[in-house]
């Protein structure tokens, strides 16, 4: 499955590169929409950081935001 994703990513990058060489601007805007949507909004991230700093467990916060506790672990490390 990851091989397919890698090929799609390479294809998208090739299209963007060719279009840039031709002077087109739309591929740069298109590229911003590639990839996975973030699990938490900026406001949710700020709320989660505040609650983590207050000592609340990552599991309870994750349950409230309907995400995995590992998501909050990555948030804590940043």
C-alpha positions as CSV (number, residue, x, y, z in Angstrom):
1,X,0.0,0.0,0.0
2,X,2.8,2.5,0.8
3,X,4.3,1.7,-2.6
4,X,1.2,3.0,-4.3
5,X,1.2,6.2,-2.1
6,X,4.9,6.7,-3.0
7,X,4.1,6.5,-6.7
8,X,1.2,8.9,-6.4
9,X,3.4,11.3,-4.5
10,X,6.1,11.1,-7.1
11,X,3.6,11.6,-9.9
12,X,2.1,14.7,-8.1
13,X,5.6,16.2,-7.7
14,X,6.4,15.6,-11.3
15,X,3.2,17.4,-12.4
16,X,4.0,20.3,-10.1
17,X,7.6,20.5,-11.4
18,X,6.5,20.5,-15.1
19,X,3.8,23.1,-14.5
20,X,6.3,25.3,-12.6
21,X,8.7,25.1,-15.5
22,X,5.9,26.2,-17.8
23,X,5.1,29.2,-15.5
24,X,1.8,27.9,-14.2
25,X,0.9,28.9,-10.6
26,X,-2.0,26.5,-9.9
27,X,0.1,23.5,-8.9
28,X,1.5,25.4,-5.9
29,X,-2.0,26.0,-4.6
30,X,-2.9,22.4,-5.4
31,X,0.1,21.1,-3.4
32,X,-1.2,22.8,-0.3
33,X,-4.2,20.4,-0.4
34,X,-2.1,17.2,-0.6
35,X,-1.6,15.1,2.5
36,X,-3.6,14.1,5.5
37,X,-5.9,16.6,7.3
38,X,-4.7,17.4,10.8
39,X,-6.5,15.5,13.6
40,X,-6.7,18.7,15.8
41,X,-7.3,22.3,14.9
42,X,-5.0,25.0,16.2
43,X,-7.6,25.9,18.9
44,X,-7.8,22.2,20.0
45,X,-4.1,22.0,20.1
46,X,-3.9,25.0,22.4
47,X,-6.6,23.6,24.6
48,X,-4.9,20.2,24.8
49,X,-1.5,21.8,25.6
50,X,-3.1,23.8,28.4
51,X,-4.8,20.8,29.9
52,X,-1.6,18.7,29.7
53,X,0.3,21.5,31.5
54,X,-2.4,21.5,34.2
55,X,-1.7,17.8,34.8
56,X,-4.7,16.1,33.1
57,X,-3.9,12.7,31.6
58,X,-3.4,12.5,27.9
59,X,-5.8,9.6,27.6
60,X,-8.7,11.6,29.1
61,X,-8.0,14.6,26.8
62,X,-7.7,12.3,23.8
63,X,-11.0,10.8,24.6
64,X,-12.6,14.2,24.7
65,X,-11.1,15.1,21.3
66,X,-11.7,11.7,19.8
67,X,-8.1,11.1,18.9
68,X,-5.4,8.6,19.9
69,X,-3.4,9.4,23.0
70,X,-0.2,9.2,20.8
71,X,-1.4,12.2,19.0
72,X,-1.2,14.2,22.2
73,X,2.1,12.6,22.9
74,X,3.5,14.1,19.7
75,X,1.9,17.4,20.6
76,X,3.6,17.3,24.0
77,X,7.0,16.7,22.4
78,X,6.8,19.7,20.1
